[in-house]
Amino acid sequence: MSKIRCAVILAAGIGSRLRTIHNDKPKGFLQLGDKPIIEESIARLVYAGINKIIIVNGYQNHYYDELKNKYPFLQTIKNEVYETTGSMYSLWIAKNLINEDFLLLESDLLYEYSALQTLLNDEQENVILLSGKTNAGDEVYVGVEGNRILNMSKRIDGIKNYGGELVGISKISFDLYMKMNDYAETQFEAKKNYHYEDCLTDLAVSCKINFNLVDDLAWIEIDDEQHHKRAVEVIYPLINKRDKEIQLLKRVDRNVLLNPGPATTTDTVKYAMVVEDICPREIEFGELVENIRQDLVKVVHGEGTHEAVLFASSGTGGIEACLTSVISDNKTVLIINNGAYGKRMQQICDGFGIRQVKFDVTYGDAIDLIKLEEEILRHKEELSHIAFIHHETTVGILNPIDKISAIAQKYNLEIIVDAMSSYAGIPIDVKKDNIHFLISSANKCIQGMAGLSFVICNSESLIKTANYKRRNFYFNLFDNYTFFTKNKQMQFTPPVQIFYALRQAINEYFIETEQGRAKRYEEMYDVLYKGMKDLGFKFLVEKEHHAKLLTAIVEPDDLNYNFNNMHDYLFEKGFTIYPGKGAKVNTFRISNIGQIYVEDIRNFLNELKEYLQKNEITVN
Ligand SMILES: *Cc1c(COP(=O)(O)O)cnc(C)c1O
């Protein structure tokens, strides 16, 4: 059986017994934590590696339809006759959207993550998830024989050989789905209220439908106020506790990377790379790339105005592509250098003989905007672009896009922003800040794998470059863009598996949300800043300019201190730290990006403290 990537959620029903709790909303919009239970379910599915979710809605369908704005991988379809039909009709309605094996779920379920893992890891093809006794009040009992189910009923006396209770999450092969549809079509007329459970029971004789019993599964279906009360008081806290434990206890050995990227990734991003071999010239792969292109633009709110162009390269490749493609022969770019990455942009222009004005700032200092404007004025006639780094990773400083962009607009210049280590970690709005070209890569705050860079281009600015004299070939922005839009294929061989990982990483970003990710990062920074300060450390950059994604820490002036020694000690403990680079005083660097948590930072601080004590290093 191939990897399951699709889930179907049945969400057409009214839920009339719950009206007092959630007014006119569909049941999936009950809320116990910080988001509706349907969104909690979507998040679990994405973390389980599902990247296509189909919701069959009906009653108040617009609530579900609106979720599509937030989750690009979601599709909905409406059961127009939801009031008079059963759940099998809803499942049948979705037949034009389903073309593979899938997980089938109900919308009003609260369940722990391991429910999904259990089904996905089960080697059998068709599996119904069962639990032990819940005493919920309207349980569906399942009769079994060997591995397979025999029948289901709400009355225990209708069950011959009791196997467990139906949870409402099942793994259905495409083959079984087609059989269910064929059979259901013969039943709809006679049984208006035909449910998918009835259909499974009817087919259980002729098809092998298996079960997997998890005795103490934490789950509940919320049908009435009694269920709701039990969910709030008992089940929901239990689910959160168990899911949290899974989050920190990953299956792949976990290193906490405190270097500025590649960042720590989730296991699900790692596993997303294990896919069947596919030729990247196939339509399916073209669609994957197209969706990724669109969603990369969405992350920085450039829908309708911006286009993403992707390259198989590390981040620097994207920068080189941009600088060598968008500055015409007779124009000049002003490059702000307040760290090694600003310097790198200058080096690229040196290498290609691109005309540039170098605006150099001491590493660790903020950009003096008045001096910058003076420099622009001096070169006003020849300049067409300002290029700079958003988060200058060398020192952990955040350069102000809004202010530099305002100056650029005043002199009618375009801006090129290296947002390599801030994209998806700090909210960025390419429209509001009038960003013409923004560059990032797959392996930093978006939390994918290394090997892909991308340039988010304002469409008009990009098209302007169409006839510029070429100084590149592989890395031409416009040519890559037109090749892709014409052929729906990457111009050159893409790193296929890295794309699948990026797809998963983007989905996980939308699940965590823009604010959610920024908040998680910032909370880690707060703990890190305070902890380092308490240990006596000093910081290179003034606090008000901290990007809060990476912190450059001044090295202790103590003979016992040795960076490599400290690095190796911490590496043994699972933490990777990073040396400093060319700042005005010697530093080492700790970043707080990637799938890591406040707990990790606390553990790191404890290990560091122990190291300093053991080696008798005085910090200040
Ligand atoms: C990581 C990074 C880069 C790109 O580095 P690569 O090694 O080419 O991926 C460029 N600019 C900044 C600001 C970075 O943080």
The ligand as an SDF file (V2000), in Angstrom:
LIG
                    3D

 15 15  0  0  0  0  0  0  0  0999 V2000
   21.9710   31.6630    5.4650 C   0  0  0  0  0  0  0  0  0  0  0  0
   22.0590   32.9560    4.8210 C   0  0  0  0  0  0  0  0  0  0  0  0
   22.3890   33.0960    3.4540 C   0  0  0  0  0  0  0  0  0  0  0  0
   22.6350   31.9580    2.5050 C   0  0  0  0  0  0  0  0  0  0  0  0
   23.5570   31.0440    2.8370 O   0  0  0  0  0  0  0  0  0  0  0  0
   23.7080   29.6700    2.0190 P   0  0  0  0  0  0  0  0  0  0  0  0
   24.8050   28.9950    2.7350 O   0  0  0  0  0  0  0  0  0  0  0  0
   24.0320   29.9880    0.6080 O   0  0  0  0  0  0  0  0  0  0  0  0
   22.3930   28.9620    2.1080 O   0  0  0  0  0  0  0  0  0  0  0  0
   22.3500   34.3550    2.9070 C   0  0  0  0  0  0  0  0  0  0  0  0
   22.0180   35.4160    3.6340 N   0  0  0  0  0  0  0  0  0  0  0  0
   21.6900   35.3310    4.9340 C   0  0  0  0  0  0  0  0  0  0  0  0
   21.3030   36.5630    5.6630 C   0  0  0  0  0  0  0  0  0  0  0  0
   21.7050   34.1000    5.5690 C   0  0  0  0  0  0  0  0  0  0  0  0
   21.3620   34.0140    6.8620 O   0  0  0  0  0  0  0  0  0  0  0  0
  1  2  1  0
  2  3  1  0
  2 14  2  0
  3  4  1  0
  3 10  2  0
  4  5  1  0
  5  6  1  0
  6  7  2  0
  6  8  1  0
  6  9  1  0
 10 11  1  0
 11 12  2  0
 12 13  1  0
 12 14  1  0
 14 15  1  0
M  END
$$$$
